[in-house]
Amino acid sequence: MDGPIPTPTDPILTLAQWLSPGFPIGAFAYSSGLEQAIADKALTPATVEDWLSDMLRDGNGLSDALLIRAAASGTDPQDVDETARAFCPSRERLLEIDAQGAAFCDQLRTNWGIDITDLTYPVALGVGIKHLDLPLTMSVQMYLHAWVSAVVAACQRLMALGQTEAQRIVAALAPLCSKIAHQSETQTLDDLTSQSFAADIAAMRHETLSPRIFRT
């Protein structure tokens, strides 16, 4: 049946679909610089949890949370999008949020009837949340948790990280995803910052890594 998809009564179902690994935005193709860190032996199975914890607290985790919240709270999406692009610490980080955002916009426009195009991923998600009046803090929590799941899966493809340990890491970082989502409730784009320097440098260097599996 053509036309916009009806929104389920329970918003969790919409968020679960949007943030599912099966949602066609190509999340499986990006490692957020982790491939370079693993190649440098700076990241090992024993340090994955700490590395991702730093990225959540001091890097793209918190910054994406603030961008989602700004776009969902009524700030002009184009202004938020310009900030998101300007704030990217590397070319590949920009590629990551730009390509996934374009694919996310395509899905919202085609299947949910939301007039949206050419926005970065966190901003596009924020616009979708606003249009469907989805719970904002829950949305940020689920976005961060989906990111953790995706990059842990990337680590499994790059190192000897077993399924049980991978799931332990995802579960261990879930409370931090929740904490950051709630922390962002009292913050604005004026609080944007990034201090995950090792992760940012790895993302910068990844574009010359050869051979490589991931786009970032």
N, CA, C and O of each residue as an XYZ file, in Angstrom:
864
protein
N       0.848     -1.191      0.000
C       0.000      0.000      0.000
C       0.884      1.241      0.000
O       1.784      1.358      0.832
N       0.639      2.164     -0.920
C       1.417      3.389     -0.997
C       0.908      4.399      0.024
O      -0.167      4.233      0.599
N       1.704      5.455      0.241
C       1.306      6.514      1.147
C       2.050      6.434      2.453
O       2.736      5.447      2.721
N       1.920      7.488      3.295
C       2.632      7.522      4.569
C       2.273      6.344      5.466
O       1.137      5.870      5.470
N       3.259      5.884      6.221
C       3.042      4.793      7.167
C       2.308      5.341      8.382
O       2.711      6.373      8.917
N       1.229      4.677      8.841
C       0.564      5.141     10.055
C       1.514      5.062     11.248
O       2.280      4.107     11.377
N       1.461      6.067     12.116
C       2.310      6.056     13.304
C       1.698      5.145     14.354
O       0.531      5.322     14.703
N       2.456      4.160     14.878
C       1.908      3.284     15.905
C       1.492      4.071     17.135
O       2.029      5.146     17.402
N       0.529      3.535     17.890
C       0.106      4.176     19.126
C       1.279      4.296     20.087
O       1.429      5.312     20.765
N       2.106      3.266     20.146
C       3.256      3.268     21.029
C       4.462      3.844     20.286
O       4.932      3.233     19.327
N       4.975      5.008     20.706
C       6.102      5.623     19.980
C       7.371      4.778     20.004
O       8.244      4.940     19.151
N       7.474      3.880     20.973
C       8.660      3.030     21.045
C       8.801      2.207     19.766
O       9.916      1.931     19.323
N       7.676      1.818     19.174
C       7.735      1.012     17.961
C       8.324      1.808     16.801
O       9.091      1.269     16.004
N       7.969      3.086     16.705
C       8.549      3.926     15.657
C      10.043      4.112     15.883
O      10.833      3.987     14.947
N      10.433      4.408     17.118
C      11.845      4.597     17.418
C      12.634      3.316     17.205
O      13.760      3.348     16.709
N      12.036      2.183     17.582
C      12.714      0.905     17.382
C      12.955      0.649     15.905
O      13.991      0.097     15.533
N      12.013      1.042     15.058
C      12.182      0.864     13.617
C      13.245      1.821     13.079
O      14.141      1.405     12.344
N      13.149      3.101     13.442
C      14.090      4.092     12.930
C      15.532      3.796     13.337
O      16.462      4.048     12.571
N      15.714      3.261     14.543
C      17.054      3.063     15.085
C      17.502      1.612     15.028
O      18.506      1.236     15.632
N      16.761      0.814     14.309
C      17.113     -0.593     14.126
C      18.308     -0.730     13.191
O      18.478      0.092     12.290
N      19.151     -1.765     13.390
C      20.235     -2.021     12.436
C      19.732     -2.274     11.022
O      20.474     -2.104     10.054
N      18.459     -2.685     10.903
C      17.894     -2.948      9.591
C      17.361     -1.722      8.868
O      16.993     -1.809      7.696
N      17.313     -0.566      9.553
C      16.817      0.644      8.900
C      17.851      1.079      7.863
O      19.033      1.182      8.190
N      17.439      1.336      6.627
C      18.405      1.478      5.518
C      19.139      2.816      5.461
O      18.910      3.624      4.561
N      20.021      3.036      6.431
C      20.869      4.236      6.384
C      22.349      3.855      6.255
O      23.218      4.726      6.225
N      22.627      2.554      6.178
C      24.002      2.109      5.972
C      24.892      2.207      7.188
O      26.107      2.344      7.045
N      24.318      2.140      8.401
C      25.119      2.281      9.618
C      26.228      1.241      9.708
O      27.268      1.489     10.318
N      26.009      0.076      9.102
C      26.998     -1.007      9.151
C      28.306     -0.642      8.447
O      29.316     -1.315      8.651
N      28.309      0.403      7.627
C      29.489      0.746      6.826
C      30.435      1.709      7.526
O      31.459      2.082      6.954
N      30.115      2.125      8.758
C      30.896      3.161      9.433
C      31.424      2.651     10.778
O      30.724      1.948     11.508
N      32.671      3.018     11.091
C      33.246      2.604     12.374
C      33.600      3.792     13.272
O      34.141      3.593     14.360
N      33.309      5.011     12.844
C      33.616      6.211     13.640
C      35.097      6.289     14.025
O      35.443      6.728     15.122
N      35.955      5.859     13.113
C      37.393      5.921     13.353
C      37.959      4.741     14.117
O      39.175      4.647     14.286
N      37.107      3.835     14.585
C      37.593      2.705     15.381
C      38.487      1.783     14.563
O      39.400      1.164     15.110
N      38.237      1.683     13.258
C      39.082      0.823     12.428
C      40.536      1.292     12.473
O      41.448      0.468     12.537
N      40.760      2.594     12.442
C      42.118      3.119     12.518
C      42.723      2.865     13.891
O      43.887      2.479     14.000
N      41.934      3.082     14.940
C      42.437      2.865     16.295
C      42.830      1.405     16.509
O      43.813      1.116     17.191
N      42.063      0.490     15.927
C      42.378     -0.932     16.035
C      43.633     -1.255     15.235
O      44.482     -2.020     15.692
N      43.753     -0.675     14.045
C      44.950     -0.895     13.227
C      46.204     -0.381     13.934
O      47.283     -0.954     13.784
N      46.059      0.702     14.706
C      47.181      1.275     15.454
C      47.464      0.519     16.748
O      48.433      0.810     17.449
N      46.599     -0.461     17.058
C      46.681     -1.208     18.323
C      46.464     -0.308     19.540
O      46.859     -0.651     20.654
N      45.839      0.833     19.317
C      45.451      1.705     20.423
C      44.162      1.221     21.067
O      43.872      1.553     22.217
N      43.396      0.443     20.330
C      42.121     -0.093     20.809
C      42.181     -1.609     20.750
O      42.458     -2.191     19.701
N      41.921     -2.239     21.875
C      41.948     -3.698     21.989
C      40.634     -4.174     22.593
O      39.859     -3.356     23.089
N      40.366     -5.479     22.565
C      39.132     -5.970     23.196
C      39.002     -5.531     24.648
O      37.888     -5.326     25.130
N      40.110     -5.384     25.347
C      40.070     -5.012     26.758
C      39.737     -3.546     26.980
O      39.338     -3.164     28.080
N      39.895     -2.708     25.940
C      39.694     -1.262     26.127
C      38.497     -0.708     25.356
O      38.267      0.501     25.374
N      37.736     -1.560     24.684
C      36.595     -1.079     23.896
C      35.612     -0.311     24.767
O      35.171      0.776     24.394
N      35.266     -0.863     25.916
C      34.274     -0.203     26.774
C      34.740      1.189     27.201
O      33.961      2.141     27.156
N      35.997      1.315     27.613
C      36.506      2.623     28.041
C      36.560      3.609     26.877
O      36.234      4.785     27.042
N      36.972      3.134     25.696
C      37.077      3.999     24.521
C      35.699      4.557     24.147
O      35.551      5.754     23.900
N      34.709      3.686     24.109
C      33.365      4.124     23.741
C      32.753      4.996     24.826
O      31.993      5.919     24.533
N      33.082      4.704     26.071
C      32.602      5.543     27.164
C      33.102      6.977     27.005
O      32.350      7.932     27.200
N      34.383      7.116     26.648
C      34.935      8.464     26.425
C      34.258      9.153     25.249
O      33.977     10.350     25.307
N      33.994      8.405     24.182
C      33.329      9.005     23.024
C      31.908      9.447     23.369
O      31.441     10.475     22.879
N      31.232      8.687     24.194
C      29.876      9.062     24.599
C      29.892     10.325     25.463
O      29.123     11.256     25.229
N      30.773     10.345     26.457
C      30.803     11.460     27.403
C      31.383     12.743     26.794
O      30.847     13.836     26.976
N      32.485     12.575     26.073
C      33.290     13.732     25.694
C      33.399     13.954     24.194
O      34.098     14.870     23.760
N      32.727     13.138     23.395
C      32.835     13.246     21.946
C      31.491     13.326     21.266
O      30.622     14.098     21.673
N      31.318     12.517     20.216
C      30.104     12.643     19.408
C      28.848     12.168     20.127
O      27.745     12.479     19.678
N      28.972     11.429     21.222
C      27.774     11.008     21.955
C      26.996     12.198     22.471
O      25.832     12.387     22.119
N      27.635     13.003     23.303
C      26.963     14.175     23.861
C      26.642     15.204     22.788
O      25.567     15.803     22.814
N      27.558     15.421     21.842
C      27.290     16.434     20.819
C      26.078     16.049     19.967
O      25.249     16.904     19.653
N      25.967     14.773     19.591
C      24.798     14.340     18.822
C      23.519     14.494     19.641
O      22.477     14.873     19.105
N      23.599     14.203     20.935
C      22.429     14.365     21.796
C      21.942     15.809     21.783
O      20.740     16.063     21.711
N      22.873     16.751     21.852
C      22.500     18.169     21.850
C      21.930     18.597     20.499
O      21.004     19.406     20.446
N      22.471     18.065     19.423
C      21.960     18.399     18.088
C      20.555     17.845     17.888
O      19.688     18.534     17.349
N      20.327     16.614     18.314
C      18.987     16.018     18.217
C      17.992     16.865     19.000
O      16.913     17.197     18.510
N      18.375     17.202     20.216
C      17.462     17.946     21.088
C      17.155     19.326     20.513
O      16.012     19.780     20.581
N      18.154     19.997     19.950
C      17.919     21.325     19.377
C      16.961     21.251     18.198
O      16.042     22.063     18.088
N      17.175     20.271     17.307
C      16.315     20.142     16.130
C      14.898     19.743     16.511
O      13.940     20.135     15.844
N      14.758     18.966     17.577
C      13.434     18.507     17.999
C      12.690     19.547     18.829
O      11.482     19.436     19.035
N      13.410     20.550     19.300
C      12.807     21.528     20.212
C      12.377     22.810     19.526
O      11.954     23.757     20.189
N      12.482     22.852     18.196
C      11.955     23.994     17.469
C      12.980     24.937     16.890
O      12.612     25.857     16.160
N      14.283     24.744     17.191
C      15.307     25.566     16.554
C      15.307     25.280     15.049
O      15.116     24.136     14.637
N      15.518     26.301     14.240
C      15.520     26.139     12.783
C      16.453     24.992     12.387
O      17.652     25.058     12.657
N      15.921     23.940     11.750
C      16.752     22.782     11.406
C      17.961     23.140     10.547
O      19.020     22.526     10.683
N      17.815     24.119      9.672
C      18.952     24.507      8.830
C      20.069     25.108      9.666
O      21.245     24.860      9.400
N      19.713     25.898     10.676
C      20.724     26.471     11.558
C      21.425     25.372     12.351
O      22.647     25.384     12.500
N      20.636     24.419     12.860
C      21.222     23.313     13.621
C      22.122     22.480     12.710
O      23.189     22.026     13.122
N      21.680     22.287     11.472
C      22.448     21.477     10.538
C      23.783     22.141     10.209
O      24.809     21.466     10.123
N      23.773     23.444     10.026
C      25.026     24.157      9.767
C      25.988     24.010     10.946
O      27.195     23.856     10.760
N      25.444     24.060     12.149
C      26.264     23.869     13.342
C      26.831     22.454     13.376
O      28.007     22.262     13.686
N      26.002     21.466     13.059
C      26.443     20.067     13.065
C      27.598     19.856     12.094
O      28.575     19.180     12.416
N      27.479     20.431     10.921
C      28.536     20.268      9.909
C      29.815     20.990     10.328
O      30.913     20.455     10.181
N      29.668     22.194     10.845
C      30.834     22.976     11.249
C      31.564     22.336     12.431
O      32.775     22.496     12.583
N      30.823     21.617     13.257
C      31.392     21.049     14.479
C      32.131     19.736     14.226
O      32.858     19.268     15.103
N      31.965     19.135     13.056
C      32.611     17.853     12.779
C      34.128     17.988     12.870
O      34.700     18.893     12.262
N      34.793     17.101     13.621
C      36.235     17.224     13.795
C      37.044     16.654     12.638
O      38.261     16.834     12.589
N      36.385     15.968     11.703
C      37.128     15.358     10.591
C      36.233     15.226      9.368
O      35.007     15.271      9.468
N      36.871     15.061      8.205
C      36.123     14.877      6.967
C      35.260     13.629      7.042
O      34.121     13.628      6.574
N      35.801     12.566      7.630
C      35.049     11.322      7.671
C      33.885     11.372      8.664
O      32.859     10.729      8.440
N      34.028     12.115      9.742
C      32.895     12.293     10.645
C      31.768     13.024      9.916
O      30.596     12.700     10.104
N      32.117     14.006      9.086
C      31.110     14.701      8.292
C      30.469     13.748      7.293
O      29.251     13.759      7.115
N      31.282     12.925      6.643
C      30.742     11.922      5.720
C      29.740     11.031      6.421
O      28.683     10.724      5.871
N      30.069     10.613      7.641
C      29.225      9.704      8.400
C      27.834     10.290      8.643
O      26.823      9.647      8.361
N      27.793     11.515      9.169
C      26.484     12.084      9.510
C      25.759     12.623      8.277
O      24.532     12.725      8.273
N      26.514     12.971      7.228
C      25.883     13.470      6.012
C      25.225     12.336      5.226
O      24.062     12.445      4.839
N      25.960     11.254      4.991
C      25.420     10.154      4.189
C      24.275      9.450      4.909
O      23.254      9.140      4.295
N      24.436      9.196      6.203
C      23.361      8.555      6.947
C      22.152      9.489      7.064
O      21.006      9.041      7.031
N      22.418     10.775      7.198
C      21.322     11.731      7.272
C      20.523     11.796      5.988
O      19.295     11.868      6.023
N      21.211     11.771      4.843
C      20.511     11.803      3.555
C      19.615     10.580      3.404
O      18.478     10.689      2.946
N      20.131      9.414      3.790
C      19.331      8.193      3.693
C      18.147      8.229      4.656
O      17.055      7.773      4.317
N      18.361      8.772      5.858
C      17.284      8.878      6.841
C      16.201      9.828      6.337
O      15.010      9.549      6.472
N      16.621     10.954      5.756
C      15.652     11.901      5.189
C      14.814     11.241      4.094
O      13.604     11.456      4.027
N      15.445     10.447      3.244
C      14.718      9.756      2.176
C      13.611      8.887      2.742
O      12.495      8.876      2.223
N      13.919      8.158      3.808
C      12.924      7.270      4.411
C      11.774      8.055      5.046
O      10.608      7.695      4.880
N      12.102      9.123      5.770
C      11.045      9.909      6.407
C      10.155     10.589      5.372
O       8.941     10.687      5.555
N      10.756     11.053      4.301
C      10.000     11.734      3.256
C       9.091     10.744      2.513
O       7.927     11.046      2.249
N       9.622      9.571      2.180
C       8.888      8.604      1.374
C       7.838      7.860      2.180
O       6.713      7.672      1.715
N       8.198      7.437      3.385
C       7.318      6.540      4.135
C       6.527      7.202      5.250
O       5.527      6.646      5.704
N       6.955      8.386      5.707
C       6.209      9.057      6.773
C       5.658     10.406      6.321
O       5.007     11.093      7.108
N       5.902     10.797      5.080
C       5.350     12.031      4.554
C       5.903     13.287      5.203
O       5.236     14.321      5.221
N       7.125     13.206      5.740
C       7.747     14.370      6.375
C       8.630     15.070      5.344
O       9.535     14.457      4.777
N       8.366     16.354      5.103
C       9.101     17.115      4.089
C      10.475     17.480      4.637
O      10.637     18.490      5.322
N      11.449     16.652      4.329
C      12.773     16.795      4.912
C      13.809     16.318      3.904
O      13.607     15.301      3.241
N      14.908     17.038      3.784
C      15.930     16.637      2.827
C      17.272     17.231      3.220
O      17.333     18.322      3.786
N      18.359     16.504      2.917
C      19.734     17.006      3.030
C      20.098     17.526      4.416
O      20.762     18.555      4.544
N      19.662     16.812      5.452
C      20.070     17.154      6.806
C      21.000     16.074      7.341
O      20.887     14.910      6.957
N      21.904     16.448      8.212
C      22.763     15.464      8.852
C      21.922     14.558      9.751
O      20.813     14.912     10.154
N      22.472     13.386     10.055
C      21.692     12.344     10.727
C      21.065     12.794     12.052
O      19.852     12.653     12.205
N      21.826     13.330     13.021
C      21.170     13.711     14.276
C      20.125     14.797     14.097
O      19.115     14.807     14.800
N      20.354     15.708     13.165
C      19.386     16.781     12.931
C      18.120     16.220     12.280
O      17.007     16.585     12.660
N      18.292     15.339     11.309
C      17.138     14.715     10.665
C      16.313     13.928     11.671
O      15.084     13.971     11.637
N      16.979     13.213     12.561
C      16.248     12.471     13.588
C      15.467     13.422     14.478
O      14.315     13.155     14.817
N      16.091     14.532     14.857
C      15.396     15.508     15.684
C      14.156     16.062     15.009
O      13.125     16.249     15.656
N      14.248     16.329     13.701
C      13.080     16.819     12.956
C      11.983     15.760     12.929
O      10.807     16.078     13.106
N      12.363     14.504     12.709
C      11.374     13.426     12.718
C      10.704     13.290     14.068
O       9.493     13.081     14.144
N      11.476     13.405     15.133
C      10.924     13.332     16.491
C       9.899     14.438     16.703
O       8.829     14.196     17.263
N      10.221     15.647     16.260
C       9.312     16.785     16.423
C       8.030     16.572     15.633
O       6.941     16.836     16.142
N       8.144     16.096     14.390
C       6.961     15.933     13.542
C       5.991     14.898     14.114
O       4.775     15.073     14.029
N       6.520     13.833     14.690
C       5.656     12.772     15.212
C       5.438     12.887     16.716
O       4.809     12.023     17.326
N       5.963     13.960     17.310
C       5.802     14.207     18.742
C       6.236     12.996     19.563
O       5.521     12.553     20.463
N       7.402     12.471     19.244
C       7.948     11.329     19.965
C       8.652     11.815     21.233
O       9.122     12.952     21.278
N       8.729     10.975     22.255
C       9.372     11.391     23.512
C      10.858     11.666     23.298
O      11.602     10.792     22.854
N      11.280     12.883     23.617
C      12.604     13.334     23.210
C      13.735     12.636     23.969
O      14.679     12.140     23.352
N      13.648     12.594     25.275
C      14.739     11.981     26.036
C      14.864     10.498     25.713
O      15.973      9.980     25.581
N      13.743      9.821     25.588
C      13.776      8.407     25.200
C      14.411      8.252     23.818
O      15.176      7.315     23.589
N      14.104      9.151     22.913
C      14.673      9.085     21.568
C      16.189      9.228     21.610
O      16.903      8.500     20.921
N      16.683     10.167     22.419
C      18.130     10.356     22.537
C      18.780      9.122     23.150
O      19.836      8.684     22.693
N      18.159      8.564     24.174
C      18.675      7.341     24.781
C      18.816      6.227     23.742
O      19.849      5.563     23.659
N      17.770      6.041     22.963
C      17.763      4.948     21.994
C      18.743      5.212     20.855
O      19.341      4.275     20.327
N      18.911      6.470     20.473
C      19.900      6.813     19.440
C      21.305      6.462     19.915
O      22.072      5.838     19.182
N      21.642      6.862     21.135
C      22.974      6.590     21.660
C      23.206      5.087     21.805
O      24.291      4.585     21.510
N      22.179      4.381     22.261
C      22.293      2.932     22.415
C      22.471      2.262     21.055
O      23.243      1.312     20.930
N      21.764      2.748     20.040
C      21.905      2.190     18.688
C      23.305      2.444     18.151
O      23.876      1.583     17.483
N      23.870      3.630     18.441
C      25.236      3.922     17.996
C      26.232      2.974     18.662
O      27.117      2.429     18.002
N      26.082      2.783     19.970
C      26.973      1.860     20.679
C      26.884      0.463     20.065
O      27.910     -0.172     19.822
N      25.678     -0.012     19.817
C      25.495     -1.343     19.238
C      26.167     -1.447     17.884
O      26.769     -2.474     17.569
N      26.072     -0.393     17.074
C      26.649     -0.419     15.730
C      28.167     -0.447     15.773
O      28.791     -1.202     15.028
N      28.774      0.366     16.636
C      30.237      0.407     16.645
C      30.827     -0.814     17.357
O      31.937     -1.239     17.034
N      30.101     -1.375     18.312
C      30.561     -2.632     18.912
C      30.528     -3.743     17.863
O      31.432     -4.576     17.803
N      29.481     -3.747     17.038
C      29.421     -4.730     15.948
C      30.581     -4.528     14.975
O      31.130     -5.500     14.454
N      30.956     -3.272     14.728
C      32.110     -3.002     13.870
C      33.386     -3.568     14.489
O      34.218     -4.142     13.787
N      33.538     -3.406     15.802
C      34.706     -3.954     16.486
C      34.761     -5.472     16.351
O      35.842     -6.046     16.218
N      33.606     -6.120     16.386
C      33.584     -7.575     16.248
C      34.124     -8.018     14.893
O      34.705     -9.097     14.774
N      33.932     -7.186     13.875
C      34.432     -7.529     12.543
C      35.929     -7.264     12.403
O      36.561     -7.736     11.458
N      36.494     -6.509     13.346
C      37.873     -6.065     13.212
C      38.836     -6.688     14.213
O      40.052     -6.606     14.036
N      38.307     -7.309     15.257
C      39.173     -7.860     16.297
C      38.524     -9.096     16.910
O      37.387     -9.447     16.595
N      39.269     -9.736     17.782
C      38.771    -10.957     18.435
C      37.874    -10.576     19.608
O      38.236    -10.749     20.772
N      36.710    -10.060     19.277
C      35.714     -9.680     20.277
C      34.506    -10.581     20.093
O      33.785    -10.465     19.102
N      34.283    -11.471     21.038
C      33.210    -12.450     20.912
C      31.832    -11.868     21.159
O      31.702    -10.752     21.664
N      30.810    -12.620     20.805
C      29.439    -12.136     20.926
C      29.046    -11.855     22.367
O      28.393    -10.851     22.653
N      29.441    -12.738     23.273
C      29.054    -12.558     24.674
C      29.695    -11.311     25.265
O      29.026    -10.535     25.947
N      30.991    -11.109     25.011
C      31.670     -9.913     25.508
C      31.117     -8.661     24.835
O      30.990     -7.622     25.482
N      30.787     -8.743     23.551
C      30.217     -7.594     22.851
C      28.897     -7.173     23.498
O      28.652     -5.985     23.704
N      28.063     -8.139     23.811
C      26.781     -7.811     24.442
C      26.970     -7.305     25.872
O      26.190     -6.478     26.344
N      27.990     -7.793     26.554
C      28.272     -7.265     27.887
C      28.635     -5.783     27.804
O      28.202     -4.985     28.635
N      29.432     -5.418     26.795
C      29.840     -4.017     26.625
C      28.626     -3.134     26.327
O      28.479     -2.055     26.900
N      27.767     -3.597     25.434
C      26.563     -2.815     25.108
C      25.708     -2.619     26.355
O      25.223     -1.516     26.608
N      25.522     -3.679     27.131
C      24.725     -3.576     28.351
C      25.385     -2.661     29.378
O      24.706     -1.898     30.064
N      26.711     -2.739     29.480
C      27.431     -1.918     30.453
C      27.345     -0.432     30.121
O      27.371      0.407     31.021
N      27.242     -0.102     28.825
C      27.195      1.304     28.411
C      25.774      1.859     28.354
O      25.590      3.065     28.189
N      24.771      0.994     28.488
C      23.379      1.462     28.429
C      23.075      2.516     29.494
O      22.446      3.523     29.168
N      23.490      2.336     30.752
C      23.212      3.389     31.745
C      23.850      4.733     31.387
O      23.278      5.786     31.669
N      25.023      4.701     30.771
C      25.661      5.946     30.359
C      24.870      6.625     29.247
O      24.764      7.851     29.228
N      24.314      5.848     28.322
C      23.447      6.417     27.279
C      22.275      7.149     27.916
O      21.917      8.252     27.502
N      21.682      6.524     28.927
C      20.563      7.148     29.630
C      21.002      8.409     30.369
O      20.306      9.424     30.342
N      22.158      8.342     31.028
C      22.659      9.492     31.786
C      22.909     10.693     30.871
O      22.553     11.821     31.212
N      23.522     10.447     29.707
C      23.813     11.539     28.785
C      22.525     12.133     28.222
O      22.415     13.348     28.065
N      21.556     11.277     27.920
C      20.269     11.768     27.412
C      19.615     12.694     28.421
O      19.082     13.738     28.047
N      19.647     12.328     29.690
C      19.051     13.178     30.728
C      19.903     14.426     30.970
O      19.367     15.507     31.214
N      21.216     14.278     30.903
C      22.103     15.434     31.058
C      21.810     16.492     30.004
O      21.843     17.688     30.293
N      21.524     16.053     28.786
C      21.288     16.999     27.689
C      19.998     17.802     27.854
O      19.799     18.800     27.161
N      19.125     17.378     28.760
C      17.866     18.098     28.977
C      18.101     19.530     29.440
O      17.285     20.408     29.163
N      19.190     19.775     30.133
C      19.461     21.107     30.678
C      20.554     21.837     29.902
O      21.073     22.852     30.365
N      20.908     21.319     28.713
C      21.973     21.917     27.927
C      21.451     22.394     26.583
O      20.361     22.016     26.154
N      22.245     23.231     25.924
C      21.894     23.772     24.608
C      23.096     23.608     23.683
O      24.118     23.041     24.069
N      22.959     24.115     22.455
C      24.079     24.060     21.519
C      25.275     24.878     21.995
O      26.386     24.686     21.500
N      25.066     25.784     22.946
C      26.183     26.528     23.516
C      27.119     25.605     24.302
O      28.261     25.966     24.586
N      26.629     24.420     24.648
C      27.426     23.466     25.422
C      28.150     22.454     24.542
O      28.786     21.534     25.055
N      28.061     22.612     23.225
C      28.766     21.698     22.334
C      30.271     21.734     22.605
O      30.876     22.803     22.681
N      30.849     20.571     22.746
C      32.289     20.479     22.951
C      32.740     19.086     22.532
O      31.921     18.175     22.414
N      34.028     18.920     22.310
C      34.565     17.590     22.019
C      35.960     17.497     22.604
O      36.836     18.306     22.298
N      36.154     16.487     23.459
C      37.453     16.291     24.083
C      37.924     14.844     23.946
O      38.804     14.405     24.686
N      37.348     14.111     23.013
C      37.794     12.728     22.763
C      38.862     12.777     21.670
O      38.637     12.336     20.543
N      40.017     13.315     22.023
C      41.033     13.648     21.038
C      41.576     12.426     20.306
O      41.778     12.471     19.092
N      41.811     11.340     21.029
C      42.350     10.140     20.384
C      41.381      9.608     19.339
O      41.795      9.193     18.257
N      40.083      9.619     19.665
C      39.069      9.152     18.713
C      38.988     10.078     17.506
O      38.841      9.615     16.374
N      39.083     11.385     17.743
C      39.015     12.344     16.637
C      40.225     12.203     15.712
O      40.089     12.253     14.490
N      41.407     12.027     16.303
C      42.617     11.872     15.483
C      42.550     10.570     14.679
O      42.949     10.538     13.515
N      42.049      9.502     15.296
C      41.893      8.238     14.574
C      40.955      8.419     13.383
O      41.213      7.889     12.302
N      39.867      9.167     13.580
C      38.933      9.421     12.485
C      39.595     10.225     11.370
O      39.329      9.991     10.191
N      40.459     11.176     11.741
C      41.174     11.973     10.735
C      42.133     11.104      9.919
O      42.241     11.262      8.703
N      42.821     10.195     10.590
C      43.838      9.390      9.925
C      43.242      8.247      9.105
O      43.906      7.705      8.221
N      42.000      7.881      9.392
C      41.418      6.706      8.750
C      41.310      6.849      7.236
O      41.354      5.849      6.520
N      41.171      8.071      6.739
C      40.958      8.248      5.304
C      42.149      7.780      4.470
O      42.010      7.583      3.263
N      43.325      7.598      5.093
C      44.485      7.100      4.349
C      44.818      5.654      4.712
O      45.822      5.119      4.241
N      43.995      5.017      5.538
C      44.259      3.629      5.932
C      44.026      2.688      4.747
O      43.011      2.793      4.058
N      44.947      1.788      4.518
C      44.818      0.827      3.428
C      45.506     -0.487      3.825
O      46.658     -0.486      4.258
N      44.783     -1.609      3.672
C      43.386     -1.708      3.241
C      42.445     -1.366      4.396
O      42.868     -1.267      5.548
N      41.195     -1.191      4.076
C      40.204     -0.915      5.097
C      38.863     -1.500      4.695
O      38.592     -1.730      3.516
N      38.022     -1.738      5.707
C      36.688     -2.315      5.503
C      35.622     -1.236      5.533
O      34.683     -1.264      4.737
N      35.761     -0.291      6.440
C      34.710      0.692      6.707
C      34.975      2.031      5.999
O      36.114      2.362      5.667
N      33.914      2.772      5.783
C      34.038      4.079      5.137
C      34.666      5.101      6.063
O      35.302      6.051      5.605
N      34.491      4.911      7.372
C      35.051      5.859      8.347
C      35.697      5.104      9.489
O      36.227      5.719     10.415
